[in-house]
Amino acid sequence: MTDERGPASPGARVVVMGVSASGKTSVAMRLASLTGARFIDADALHPASNVAKMAAGTPLDDGDRWPWLDAVAATLDAADASVIACSALKRSYRDRLRASAPGVVFVHLTGPAELLAARADGRDGHFMPPALLRSQLDTLEPLEADEAGIEILIDAPVAEIAQTALEWVNARAR
């Protein structure tokens, strides 16, 4: 792999998406570091009621997610070059983000349910309990052919996954 550095373009906006325990935060932080972009964690934008609901083991519904997605979209739109870790599970959620931040691209981190479950079980201190992974997998709508994005398997080290994402973003910008 090449070691390309620098943002794909001035104002590039990348959403690293996927279900809980897919490595969104780690990959997004690394990708932001590689590009010099601002890292944003969409989990930090959840209202306290959403965090409490998830911590109690109750999945969010669309009514819970719309105001959060609006906050994510506004944050994404306000940032110039940014990489955001955000589940973006449904096409309609990604459409909402695209409407506020045209040109946003998606890096979908994916892997087998068994690997995701093992990762979720091994995490400490996260408000999202492993029991909610199934609801996220059931909700997930993979990227469609007309969406600007790439799917990357999570079976490699974070640095390698971020490098693959960077190469795709840079190739897209050319």
MDAnalysis code that builds the backbone (N, CA, C; Angstrom):
import MDAnalysis as mda
import numpy as np

u = mda.Universe.empty(522, n_residues=174, atom_resindex=np.repeat(np.arange(174), 3), trajectory=True)
u.add_TopologyAttr("name", ["N", "CA", "C"] * 174)
u.add_TopologyAttr("resid", np.arange(1, 175))
u.add_TopologyAttr("resname", ["MET", "THR", "ASP", "GLU", "ARG", "GLY", "PRO", "ALA", "SER", "PRO", "GLY", "ALA", "ARG", "VAL", "VAL", "VAL", "MET", "GLY", "VAL", "SER", "ALA", "SER", "GLY", "LYS", "THR", "SER", "VAL", "ALA", "MET", "ARG", "LEU", "ALA", "SER", "LEU", "THR", "GLY", "ALA", "ARG", "PHE", "ILE", "ASP", "ALA", "ASP", "ALA", "LEU", "HIS", "PRO", "ALA", "SER", "ASN", "VAL", "ALA", "LYS", "MET", "ALA", "ALA", "GLY", "THR", "PRO", "LEU", "ASP", "ASP", "GLY", "ASP", "ARG", "TRP", "PRO", "TRP", "LEU", "ASP", "ALA", "VAL", "ALA", "ALA", "THR", "LEU", "ASP", "ALA", "ALA", "ASP", "ALA", "SER", "VAL", "ILE", "ALA", "CYS", "SER", "ALA", "LEU", "LYS", "ARG", "SER", "TYR", "ARG", "ASP", "ARG", "LEU", "ARG", "ALA", "SER", "ALA", "PRO", "GLY", "VAL", "VAL", "PHE", "VAL", "HIS", "LEU", "THR", "GLY", "PRO", "ALA", "GLU", "LEU", "LEU", "ALA", "ALA", "ARG", "ALA", "ASP", "GLY", "ARG", "ASP", "GLY", "HIS", "PHE", "MET", "PRO", "PRO", "ALA", "LEU", "LEU", "ARG", "SER", "GLN", "LEU", "ASP", "THR", "LEU", "GLU", "PRO", "LEU", "GLU", "ALA", "ASP", "GLU", "ALA", "GLY", "ILE", "GLU", "ILE", "LEU", "ILE", "ASP", "ALA", "PRO", "VAL", "ALA", "GLU", "ILE", "ALA", "GLN", "THR", "ALA", "LEU", "GLU", "TRP", "VAL", "ASN", "ALA", "ARG", "ALA", "ARG"])
u.atoms.positions = np.array([
    [0.827, -1.181, 0.000],
    [0.000, 0.000, 0.000],
    [0.869, 1.239, 0.000],
    [0.374, 2.268, -0.616],
    [1.110, 3.522, -0.602],
    [0.794, 4.261, 0.686],
    [1.618, 5.225, 1.008],
    [1.403, 6.011, 2.206],
    [1.015, 7.418, 1.800],
    [-0.181, 7.574, 1.275],
    [-0.655, 8.872, 0.830],
    [-1.108, 9.665, 2.046],
    [-0.797, 10.936, 2.049],
    [-1.188, 11.791, 3.167],
    [-1.856, 13.045, 2.639],
    [-2.542, 13.713, 3.537],
    [-3.196, 14.959, 3.179],
    [-4.649, 14.723, 2.832],
    [-5.501, 15.710, 3.114],
    [-6.919, 15.527, 2.840],
    [-7.172, 15.299, 1.356],
    [-8.166, 14.507, 1.073],
    [-8.512, 14.177, -0.306],
    [-8.816, 15.444, -1.091],
    [-9.414, 16.386, -0.477],
    [-9.673, 17.673, -1.096],
    [-10.000, 18.643, 0.029],
    [-9.810, 19.928, -0.200],
    [-10.177, 20.873, 0.849],
    [-11.663, 20.709, 1.132],
    [-12.037, 20.493, 2.344],
    [-13.439, 20.343, 2.684],
    [-13.972, 18.934, 2.530],
    [-13.095, 17.938, 2.359],
    [-13.569, 16.559, 2.253],
    [-14.280, 16.169, 3.544],
    [-15.411, 15.518, 3.397],
    [-16.187, 15.048, 4.556],
    [-16.404, 13.558, 4.398],
    [-15.961, 12.816, 5.410],
    [-16.031, 11.359, 5.377],
    [-16.779, 10.882, 6.605],
    [-17.760, 10.004, 6.411],
    [-18.452, 9.344, 7.513],
    [-17.971, 7.902, 7.551],
    [-17.369, 7.517, 8.673],
    [-16.997, 6.121, 8.894],
    [-18.177, 5.505, 9.618],
    [-18.837, 4.568, 8.948],
    [-20.117, 4.049, 9.418],
    [-20.056, 2.547, 9.696],
    [-21.061, 2.069, 10.403],
    [-21.196, 0.650, 10.689],
    [-21.878, 0.455, 12.026],
    [-22.088, -0.794, 12.357],
    [-22.749, -1.123, 13.618],
    [-21.782, -0.942, 14.776],
    [-22.313, -1.035, 15.963],
    [-21.516, -0.956, 17.180],
    [-20.415, -2.019, 17.150],
    [-19.237, -1.660, 17.620],
    [-18.078, -2.558, 17.734],
    [-17.386, -2.846, 16.405],
    [-17.752, -2.098, 15.356],
    [-17.094, -2.307, 14.066],
    [-15.759, -1.563, 13.980],
    [-15.488, -0.697, 14.934],
    [-14.234, 0.045, 14.940],
    [-14.334, 1.439, 14.347],
    [-15.551, 1.977, 14.266],
    [-15.762, 3.291, 13.650],
    [-14.882, 4.375, 14.262],
    [-14.887, 4.462, 15.572],
    [-14.141, 5.534, 16.238],
    [-12.648, 5.396, 15.999],
    [-12.125, 4.204, 16.172],
    [-10.677, 3.986, 15.988],
    [-10.250, 4.283, 14.557],
    [-11.006, 3.783, 13.600],
    [-10.654, 4.007, 12.187],
    [-10.823, 5.476, 11.822],
    [-11.911, 6.102, 12.268],
    [-12.144, 7.513, 11.948],
    [-11.059, 8.399, 12.555],
    [-10.647, 8.107, 13.779],
    [-9.581, 8.892, 14.407],
    [-8.279, 8.753, 13.618],
    [-7.968, 7.533, 13.208],
    [-6.739, 7.302, 12.444],
    [-6.812, 7.990, 11.084],
    [-7.953, 7.877, 10.412],
    [-8.128, 8.511, 9.109],
    [-8.020, 10.036, 9.242],
    [-8.620, 10.601, 10.266],
    [-8.517, 12.046, 10.491],
    [-7.064, 12.448, 10.721],
    [-6.345, 11.632, 11.460],
    [-4.928, 11.914, 11.703],
    [-4.127, 11.877, 10.401],
    [-4.408, 10.915, 9.561],
    [-3.698, 10.794, 8.288],
    [-3.965, 11.967, 7.358],
    [-5.158, 12.510, 7.431],
    [-5.551, 13.563, 6.498],
    [-5.413, 14.966, 7.063],
    [-5.240, 15.072, 8.362],
    [-5.217, 16.391, 8.978],
    [-6.610, 16.974, 9.156],
    [-7.631, 16.142, 8.982],
    [-9.023, 16.585, 9.118],
    [-9.433, 16.575, 10.589],
    [-10.519, 17.222, 10.868],
    [-11.101, 17.234, 12.207],
    [-11.833, 15.906, 12.436],
    [-11.607, 15.280, 13.598],
    [-12.340, 14.076, 13.971],
    [-13.557, 14.478, 14.792],
    [-14.686, 13.860, 14.465],
    [-15.931, 14.097, 15.198],
    [-16.511, 12.736, 15.574],
    [-16.886, 12.584, 16.833],
    [-17.535, 11.363, 17.291],
    [-19.027, 11.638, 17.427],
    [-19.818, 11.049, 16.555],
    [-21.266, 11.297, 16.576],
    [-21.902, 10.830, 17.881],
    [-21.284, 9.861, 18.555],
    [-21.832, 9.427, 19.845],
    [-21.897, 10.585, 20.833],
    [-20.947, 11.519, 20.738],
    [-20.917, 12.662, 21.651],
    [-22.067, 13.633, 21.384],
    [-22.740, 13.477, 20.257],
    [-23.842, 14.367, 19.892],
    [-25.214, 13.815, 20.282],
    [-25.236, 12.588, 20.813],
    [-26.512, 12.024, 21.272],
    [-27.040, 12.824, 22.456],
    [-28.334, 13.102, 22.492],
    [-28.897, 13.707, 23.698],
    [-28.834, 12.702, 24.851],
    [-28.832, 13.200, 26.048],
    [-28.744, 12.341, 27.237],
    [-29.836, 11.268, 27.242],
    [-31.011, 11.602, 26.720],
    [-32.109, 10.625, 26.707],
    [-31.773, 9.419, 25.829],
    [-31.093, 9.645, 24.705],
    [-30.686, 8.531, 23.847],
    [-29.654, 7.658, 24.550],
    [-28.669, 8.287, 25.177],
    [-27.623, 7.535, 25.875],
    [-28.248, 6.703, 26.987],
    [-29.151, 7.286, 27.744],
    [-29.815, 6.557, 28.832],
    [-30.623, 5.381, 28.286],
    [-31.301, 5.596, 27.187],
    [-32.114, 4.539, 26.587],
    [-31.235, 3.367, 26.154],
    [-30.131, 3.674, 25.463],
    [-29.225, 2.609, 25.011],
    [-28.563, 1.925, 26.203],
    [-28.130, 2.698, 27.193],
    [-27.475, 2.121, 28.371],
    [-28.418, 1.170, 29.104],
    [-29.713, 1.435, 29.016],
    [-30.713, 0.567, 29.648],
    [-31.029, -0.655, 28.793],
    [-30.411, -0.728, 27.605],
    [-30.618, -1.888, 26.740],
    [-31.779, -1.750, 25.780],
    [-32.289, -0.541, 25.618],
    [-33.409, -0.307, 24.710],
    [-32.888, 0.291, 23.408],
    [-33.189, -0.367, 22.282],
    [-32.735, 0.186, 21.000],
    [-33.405, 1.525, 20.696],
    [-32.683, 2.374, 20.005],
    [-33.263, 3.636, 19.552],
    [-34.203, 3.364, 18.390],
    [-35.228, 4.194, 18.263],
    [-36.094, 4.122, 17.088],
    [-35.838, 5.376, 16.251],
    [-36.478, 5.477, 15.116],
    [-36.244, 6.615, 14.238],
    [-36.565, 7.937, 14.925],
    [-37.595, 7.958, 15.765],
    [-37.942, 9.183, 16.489],
    [-36.796, 9.652, 17.380],
    [-36.048, 8.704, 17.935],
    [-34.873, 9.055, 18.737],
    [-33.726, 9.518, 17.852],
    [-33.617, 8.914, 16.691],
    [-32.446, 9.154, 15.846],
    [-32.526, 10.447, 15.027],
    [-33.717, 10.894, 14.606],
    [-33.794, 12.071, 13.724],
    [-33.156, 13.315, 14.333],
    [-33.486, 13.688, 15.581],
    [-32.838, 14.891, 16.145],
    [-31.319, 14.717, 16.265],
    [-30.875, 13.511, 16.608],
    [-29.436, 13.231, 16.688],
    [-28.801, 13.368, 15.309],
    [-29.419, 12.784, 14.296],
    [-28.870, 12.892, 12.941],
    [-28.837, 14.335, 12.459],
    [-29.818, 15.137, 12.865],
    [-29.800, 16.553, 12.504],
    [-28.596, 17.246, 13.152],
    [-28.287, 16.887, 14.398],
    [-27.106, 17.453, 15.073],
    [-25.828, 16.988, 14.380],
    [-25.779, 15.714, 13.985],
    [-24.617, 15.187, 13.257],
    [-24.460, 15.931, 11.934],
    [-25.555, 16.088, 11.209],
    [-25.507, 16.768, 9.902],
    [-25.055, 18.210, 10.055],
    [-25.560, 18.909, 11.057],
    [-25.169, 20.305, 11.274],
    [-23.689, 20.401, 11.621],
    [-23.200, 19.479, 12.420],
    [-21.781, 19.463, 12.788],
    [-20.927, 19.155, 11.570],
    [-21.355, 18.208, 10.785],
    [-20.630, 17.834, 9.566],
    [-20.606, 18.999, 8.578],
    [-21.722, 19.673, 8.426],
    [-21.809, 20.796, 7.503],
    [-20.941, 21.969, 7.951],
    [-20.841, 22.181, 9.265],
    [-20.079, 23.313, 9.800],
    [-18.572, 23.086, 9.722],
    [-18.150, 21.834, 9.638],
    [-16.722, 21.525, 9.597],
    [-16.248, 21.543, 8.155],
    [-15.035, 22.019, 7.947],
    [-14.471, 21.999, 6.598],
    [-14.087, 20.560, 6.288],
    [-12.854, 20.183, 6.480],
    [-12.446, 18.791, 6.290],
    [-12.723, 18.054, 7.593],
    [-13.490, 16.987, 7.519],
    [-13.824, 16.266, 8.736],
    [-14.016, 14.779, 8.458],
    [-13.748, 14.016, 9.497],
    [-14.014, 12.578, 9.481],
    [-14.870, 12.324, 10.710],
    [-16.047, 11.756, 10.500],
    [-16.974, 11.537, 11.605],
    [-17.278, 10.053, 11.744],
    [-17.266, 9.582, 12.966],
    [-17.665, 8.210, 13.274],
    [-19.151, 8.249, 13.604],
    [-19.956, 7.607, 12.760],
    [-21.410, 7.656, 12.914],
    [-22.000, 6.378, 12.336],
    [-22.888, 5.745, 13.056],
    [-23.444, 4.466, 12.601],
    [-24.095, 4.569, 11.222],
    [-24.869, 5.605, 10.968],
    [-25.509, 5.824, 9.656],
    [-26.094, 4.523, 9.100],
    [-26.862, 3.838, 9.907],
    [-27.303, 2.476, 9.593],
    [-28.256, 2.358, 8.407],
    [-29.130, 3.348, 8.217],
    [-30.129, 3.250, 7.156],
    [-29.819, 4.220, 6.009],
    [-30.288, 3.868, 4.851],
    [-30.158, 4.747, 3.688],
    [-30.779, 6.105, 3.986],
    [-31.931, 6.116, 4.625],
    [-32.597, 7.391, 4.914],
    [-31.746, 8.262, 5.838],
    [-30.988, 7.653, 6.740],
    [-30.107, 8.427, 7.621],
    [-28.972, 9.038, 6.799],
    [-28.409, 8.246, 5.908],
    [-27.321, 8.747, 5.064],
    [-27.830, 9.829, 4.121],
    [-29.054, 9.665, 3.608],
    [-29.646, 10.697, 2.757],
    [-29.784, 12.007, 3.535],
    [-30.155, 11.917, 4.787],
    [-30.307, 13.114, 5.623],
    [-28.959, 13.808, 5.805],
    [-27.914, 13.019, 6.015],
    [-26.572, 13.595, 6.157],
    [-26.125, 14.238, 4.845],
    [-26.383, 13.552, 3.738],
    [-26.013, 14.088, 2.411],
    [-26.749, 15.390, 2.106],
    [-27.994, 15.492, 2.531],
    [-28.775, 16.701, 2.265],
    [-28.150, 17.925, 2.938],
    [-27.571, 17.744, 4.109],
    [-26.944, 18.859, 4.824],
    [-25.490, 19.063, 4.452],
    [-24.827, 18.000, 4.033],
    [-23.399, 18.080, 3.711],
    [-23.164, 17.409, 2.359],
    [-23.556, 18.066, 1.275],
    [-23.372, 17.471, -0.051],
    [-21.908, 17.086, -0.277],
    [-21.736, 15.993, -0.950],
    [-20.382, 15.523, -1.233],
    [-19.815, 14.599, -0.175],
    [-20.533, 14.405, 0.928],
    [-20.047, 13.491, 1.959],
    [-19.912, 12.089, 1.373],
    [-18.874, 11.373, 1.792],
    [-18.669, 9.995, 1.354],
    [-18.673, 9.091, 2.578],
    [-18.941, 7.810, 2.353],
    [-19.105, 6.868, 3.444],
    [-18.101, 5.730, 3.353],
    [-17.519, 5.395, 4.495],
    [-16.649, 4.236, 4.635],
    [-17.391, 3.288, 5.570],
    [-17.932, 2.200, 5.003],
    [-18.734, 1.252, 5.782],
    [-17.833, 0.122, 6.287],
    [-17.657, 0.066, 7.608],
    [-16.880, -1.000, 8.226],
    [-17.807, -2.166, 8.499],
    [-17.424, -3.329, 8.026],
    [-18.298, -4.487, 8.137],
    [-17.515, -5.740, 8.484],
    [-18.197, -6.673, 9.101],
    [-17.575, -7.940, 9.455],
    [-18.625, -8.936, 9.906],
    [-18.192, -10.175, 10.116],
    [-19.136, -11.203, 10.545],
    [-19.728, -10.889, 11.927],
    [-20.983, -11.268, 12.117],
    [-21.677, -11.000, 13.376],
    [-20.915, -11.570, 14.576],
    [-20.268, -12.721, 14.379],
    [-19.533, -13.349, 15.489],
    [-18.357, -12.462, 15.925],
    [-17.642, -11.892, 14.974],
    [-16.517, -11.022, 15.289],
    [-17.015, -9.743, 15.970],
    [-18.075, -9.176, 15.451],
    [-18.648, -7.974, 16.058],
    [-19.103, -8.246, 17.489],
    [-19.742, -9.385, 17.704],
    [-20.213, -9.742, 19.047],
    [-19.035, -9.918, 20.006],
    [-17.978, -10.561, 19.534],
    [-16.794, -10.752, 20.385],
    [-16.184, -9.402, 20.750],
    [-16.114, -8.499, 19.794],
    [-15.585, -7.157, 20.070],
    [-16.474, -6.419, 21.060],
    [-17.782, -6.496, 20.855],
    [-18.716, -5.801, 21.747],
    [-18.608, -6.356, 23.168],
    [-18.487, -7.676, 23.279],
    [-18.364, -8.290, 24.603],
    [-17.067, -7.898, 25.301],
    [-16.037, -7.594, 24.531],
    [-14.739, -7.254, 25.093],
    [-14.554, -5.788, 25.440],
    [-15.554, -4.959, 25.160],
    [-15.434, -3.523, 25.448],
    [-15.869, -3.211, 26.865],
    [-15.131, -2.306, 27.479],
    [-15.505, -1.814, 28.815],
    [-15.818, -0.328, 28.729],
    [-16.777, 0.102, 29.522],
    [-17.036, 1.520, 29.653],
    [-17.781, 2.172, 28.510],
    [-18.376, 1.395, 27.617],
    [-19.142, 1.982, 26.519],
    [-20.618, 1.901, 26.862],
    [-21.353, 2.995, 26.581],
    [-22.777, 3.027, 26.939],
    [-23.620, 2.059, 26.134],
    [-23.107, 1.587, 25.008],
    [-23.868, 0.699, 24.131],
    [-23.621, -0.746, 24.562],
    [-24.611, -1.386, 25.189],
    [-24.389, -2.762, 25.637],
    [-24.350, -3.746, 24.465],
    [-23.576, -4.819, 24.616],
    [-23.477, -5.819, 23.543],
    [-24.832, -6.369, 23.099],
    [-25.806, -6.380, 23.994],
    [-27.128, -6.924, 23.660],
    [-27.816, -6.146, 22.542],
    [-27.414, -4.889, 22.314],
    [-28.062, -4.086, 21.276],
    [-27.451, -4.299, 19.891],
    [-26.376, -5.062, 19.812],
    [-25.743, -5.310, 18.516],
    [-26.738, -5.932, 17.533],
    [-27.512, -6.894, 17.975],
    [-28.471, -7.567, 17.088],
    [-29.447, -6.561, 16.488],
    [-29.939, -5.609, 17.294],
    [-30.891, -4.628, 16.763],
    [-30.220, -3.750, 15.703],
    [-28.935, -3.449, 15.884],
    [-28.232, -2.658, 14.875],
    [-28.033, -3.468, 13.593],
    [-27.663, -4.723, 13.733],
    [-27.500, -5.573, 12.547],
    [-28.818, -5.713, 11.792],
    [-29.916, -5.801, 12.532],
    [-31.238, -5.905, 11.898],
    [-31.635, -4.602, 11.196],
    [-31.185, -3.478, 11.719],
    [-31.517, -2.171, 11.156],
    [-30.629, -1.822, 9.962],
    [-29.404, -2.321, 9.946],
    [-28.409, -1.940, 8.944],
    [-28.892, -2.155, 7.507],
    [-28.751, -1.113, 6.717],
    [-28.974, -1.172, 5.270],
    [-27.632, -0.841, 4.626],
    [-26.955, -1.833, 4.058],
    [-25.638, -1.572, 3.455],
    [-25.715, -0.489, 2.385],
    [-24.569, 0.090, 2.095],
    [-24.492, 1.091, 1.041],
    [-25.061, 0.534, -0.252],
    [-25.773, 1.370, -0.976],
    [-26.315, 0.985, -2.272],
    [-25.379, 1.464, -3.375],
    [-25.533, 0.915, -4.556],
    [-24.630, 1.196, -5.673],
    [-24.548, 2.682, -6.013],
    [-25.619, 3.441, -5.778],
    [-25.601, 4.858, -6.122],
    [-25.101, 5.758, -4.991],
    [-24.658, 5.154, -3.896],
    [-24.122, 5.942, -2.781],
    [-22.600, 5.998, -2.881],
    [-22.041, 7.181, -2.653],
    [-20.588, 7.355, -2.682],
    [-20.004, 6.727, -1.428],
    [-19.422, 5.551, -1.599],
    [-18.871, 4.885, -0.432],
    [-18.117, 3.625, -0.784],
    [-17.468, 3.095, 0.237],
    [-16.701, 1.859, 0.116],
    [-17.003, 1.007, 1.338],
    [-17.039, -0.288, 1.138],
    [-17.203, -1.238, 2.228],
    [-15.839, -1.857, 2.508],
    [-15.437, -1.868, 3.770],
    [-14.143, -2.421, 4.153],
    [-14.356, -3.432, 5.277],
    [-13.819, -4.634, 5.089],
    [-13.887, -5.654, 6.131],
    [-12.995, -5.263, 7.295],
    [-13.423, -5.605, 8.499],
    [-12.702, -5.211, 9.713],
    [-11.741, -6.291, 10.192],
    [-11.259, -7.111, 9.279],
    [-10.372, -8.216, 9.669],
    [-8.894, -7.851, 9.583],
    [-8.585, -6.562, 9.504],
    [-7.199, -6.095, 9.422],
    [-6.966, -5.109, 10.571],
    [-5.716, -4.772, 10.839],
    [-5.433, -3.756, 11.869],
    [-6.029, -2.394, 11.488],
    [-6.315, -1.584, 12.502],
    [-6.917, -0.260, 12.295],
    [-6.108, 0.566, 11.302],
    [-4.793, 0.575, 11.441],
    [-3.955, 1.383, 10.550],
    [-4.126, 0.960, 9.098],
    [-4.252, -0.321, 8.857],
    [-4.428, -0.823, 7.492],
    [-5.810, -0.459, 6.944],
    [-6.813, -0.568, 7.781],
    [-8.170, -0.208, 7.362],
    [-8.235, 1.284, 7.032],
    [-7.657, 2.109, 7.889],
    [-7.642, 3.552, 7.646],
    [-6.872, 3.890, 6.380],
    [-5.782, 3.181, 6.128],
    [-4.996, 3.423, 4.920],
    [-5.805, 3.058, 3.671],
    [-6.523, 1.956, 3.727],
    [-7.383, 1.556, 2.610],
    [-8.444, 2.631, 2.356],
    [-9.041, 3.127, 3.431],
    [-10.044, 4.191, 3.300],
    [-9.422, 5.446, 2.700],
    [-8.235, 5.817, 3.166],
    [-7.553, 7.000, 2.655],
    [-7.266, 6.879, 1.163],
    [-6.783, 5.729, 0.749],
    [-6.484, 5.527, -0.671],
    [-7.747, 5.638, -1.510],
    [-8.857, 5.100, -1.010],
    [-10.122, 5.200, -1.742],
    [-10.580, 6.662, -1.831],
    [-10.524, 7.378, -0.710],
    [-10.950, 8.784, -0.696],
    [-10.068, 9.595, -1.652],
    [-8.764, 9.378, -1.593],
    [-7.865, 10.132, -2.466],
    [-8.086, 9.782, -3.939],
    [-8.290, 8.522, -4.253],
    [-8.548, 8.111, -5.648],
    [-9.853, 8.747, -6.139],
    [-10.828, 8.827, -5.282],
    [-12.117, 9.424, -5.644],
    [-11.971, 10.913, -5.941],
    [-11.055, 11.564, -5.213],
    [-10.864, 13.006, -5.379],
    [-10.114, 13.355, -6.656],
    [-9.414, 12.391, -7.229],
    [-8.617, 12.680, -8.437],
    [-9.482, 12.815, -9.663],
])
